[in-house]
Amino acid sequence: LFFDNSDKNIGLIYSIIIIVLVTLVFNLKRTPKVFMGDSGSLILPIIIMFFIFQNTLNAEDQNTLKYIFLIFLYPIVDLIRIIILRIYNKKSPFIPDKKHIHHLLNICGKA
């Protein structure tokens, strides 16, 4: 498992699960709403990564490091892909656009 399910962490893990489920319920309605805000959407992954890293320090399972690598693989590949595309098209890599993989998936979902 990713998480150390000791008594000191179990309450926080259940809270995170409840927060994510409530957010999904509000965002899956016909009129989606941003329920968590920037602070919540940034702090939840940090807490989850803290649990994962905490477990890797005590883990006997060496596959945990491979799972963490797989979690970080998507954003790294997407970042490198976008930088290469922007430089190839003679644009600044720092100007935002809608060419990220999650934007392309969102467009496909609306069709």
C-alpha positions in Angstrom: 0.0 0.0 0.0 1.0 3.6 -0.5 -0.1 4.8 2.9 0.9 4.0 6.4 -2.5 3.3 7.8 -1.6 3.8 11.4 -4.1 5.4 13.9 -2.4 8.8 13.7 -2.9 9.0 9.9 -6.2 7.3 9.3 -8.3 10.3 10.3 -6.5 12.6 7.8 -6.7 9.9 5.1 -10.5 9.6 5.6 -10.8 13.4 5.5 -9.0 13.6 2.2 -11.2 10.9 0.7 -14.4 12.7 1.9 -13.2 16.0 0.5 -12.3 14.5 -2.9 -15.7 12.7 -3.1 -17.7 15.8 -2.2 -15.7 17.8 -4.8 -16.5 15.2 -7.4 -20.2 15.3 -6.6 -20.3 19.1 -7.0 -18.2 19.0 -10.2 -20.1 16.3 -12.0 -23.4 18.2 -12.1 -24.5 19.8 -15.3 -23.2 23.2 -14.2 -19.8 22.4 -12.9 -18.5 24.5 -10.0 -15.0 25.0 -8.6 -15.6 23.9 -5.0 -12.1 23.5 -3.6 -10.4 26.6 -4.8 -6.7 27.0 -5.5 -5.6 26.4 -1.9 -7.5 23.1 -1.6 -6.4 21.9 -5.0 -2.8 22.5 -4.2 -2.7 21.3 -0.6 -4.4 17.9 -1.2 -1.7 16.6 -3.5 1.0 17.8 -1.2 -0.6 15.9 1.7 -1.0 12.8 -0.4 2.6 12.9 -1.6 3.7 13.4 2.0 2.0 10.1 2.9 3.5 8.3 0.0 7.0 9.6 0.8 6.6 8.8 4.5 5.7 5.2 3.6 8.7 4.8 1.2 11.1 5.5 4.1 9.7 2.6 6.0 8.7 0.4 3.1 10.1 -3.1 2.5 8.4 -3.1 -1.0 10.8 -1.5 -3.5 8.0 -1.1 -6.0 6.8 2.0 -4.2 9.6 4.1 -5.7 8.5 2.9 -9.1 4.9 3.9 -8.4 6.1 7.4 -7.4 8.1 7.7 -10.6 5.0 6.7 -12.6 3.0 9.4 -10.8 5.5 12.1 -11.8 6.0 10.7 -15.3 2.9 12.4 -16.8 3.7 16.0 -15.8 7.3 15.7 -16.7 6.6 14.2 -20.2 3.9 16.8 -20.7 6.2 19.7 -19.7 9.0 18.5 -22.0 6.6 17.9 -24.9 5.1 21.4 -24.5 8.5 23.1 -24.3 9.7 21.3 -27.5 6.5 22.2 -29.4 6.7 25.8 -28.4 10.3 26.2 -29.3 9.7 24.4 -32.6 6.9 26.8 -33.4 9.2 29.7 -32.5 7.1 30.7 -29.5 8.1 31.4 -25.9 8.0 28.4 -23.6 6.6 30.6 -20.9 3.4 31.8 -22.6 0.4 29.7 -21.8 -1.7 27.9 -24.3 -4.2 25.0 -24.5 -1.8 22.4 -26.0 -1.3 20.4 -22.8 -2.5 16.8 -22.8 -5.2 17.4 -20.2 -6.6 20.2 -22.4 -6.6 17.9 -25.4 -8.5 15.2 -23.4 -11.0 17.8 -22.2 -11.7 18.8 -25.8 -12.2 15.1 -26.8 -14.6 14.6 -23.9 -16.9 17.5 -25.1 -17.2 16.1 -28.7 
